[in-house]
Amino acid sequence: MNALHPFQFYRHHSGRLYLLLFAVNTKSYDEVKFPTLAVYVGRDQRGFRFWARPIDQFVEKFERTDKTIPNYFDTFYNQLKQSWCRFLMLSNGE
C-alpha cells in the first residue's frame, strides 16, 4: 500500500480536491470490527464536509496532489494546522 500523508491534499478520481486529515484505527486489534479508515475533508456548496472510508478504498480512488490549492482551503487548513500543533503541545505537557 502507498504511504498516506496526513495534512496533504488528494484528488479524487472525480476531480474533486480533499484534505486528508488522519488515518484512524491503525493499530486496531480487530480489522473487521474497527477497520483502518482515512478521514478527510472536502468542500461543496454547503461548506466543508467530513468523510471517512476504508484506507484501501482511499488509496484506490485518490491521488496525492501538489497542485495549487484553492483559496477556500487556506483559512481552514491554517486553523486546522494551528489546532493540531496546540493539541500536540498540550499532550506533551507544554
N, C-alpha and C positions, 0 to 999 in steps of 0.2 A: 504494500500500500504506500502511496506517496505521502510524504510528511505534510501535515497541515500546519499552517502558520496563523495562530490567533492574531487578531487585530490587523489582518491583511484583507484586501479586497479580492473577491472572487466573482467571476461572471458565470451566470447560469447559461445553459445551452440555449435558452430563450433570448439571451442578450441582456437580461436584467443584471444589475450590479448589486452585490450583497457584501456585507462586512462580517467575516467570521469572528465570533466572539470567543467561544470556548469549545473544547471537546469535553463532554461530561461522561461520567461513569467509566473512565478509562481504566480504573483498577477494580472493576466490578468482579465479584466472585461468581456471578450468575448472569451470563450474557443474554440469556433468554428473558429473565425477569428484569434485568437492568442493562439493556443494550447500550453500547457506546454511541453517543449522539453528537452531532455537530449542531451548535446553537449559533444562529446567525440572524442578522437584521437587514431588512430592505426597506425601501420607501415606495409608497404608491400615492394615489390622490388623497387618501385619508390620513397619511402620515407614516411614521415608522411602524413597521410590523416585525414582530419577532417570530422566528421559526426554529424548529428542531427536526432533524431527520437522522436516520441511521448513518453512521460515518461512511459506510461503504457506498451508500446512495449519493452522499455528498461528493465523494471523490469521483464517482462516475459521472455526475451531472454538472459539476462546477470546475472551473479552471482559474487558477490564480492569475491576477492581472496587475500590472504596474501602470496601466494607462491612467491618464488624468482623471482624478476623482471629481465628481460633480460638486459644486459649491454647497448643495443642500446637506452633504455629509460632513462638511468642515466642522461646524459647531458641535454637532452630535459626537463626532469622532474625538474632538479635543476634550469635551466634557467627560466622555467615557474614559479616555486615557488618564485624565487627572483623577477621576474617581478610583480607577484601578490602582494607580500609584499610591493614593491615600490609603486604600484598603491594605496594600502590601506593607506600608509603613506602620499602620495600626496593628496588623497581625504580627509584625516583628517587634512590637513593643516600643516603637519610636514615638 
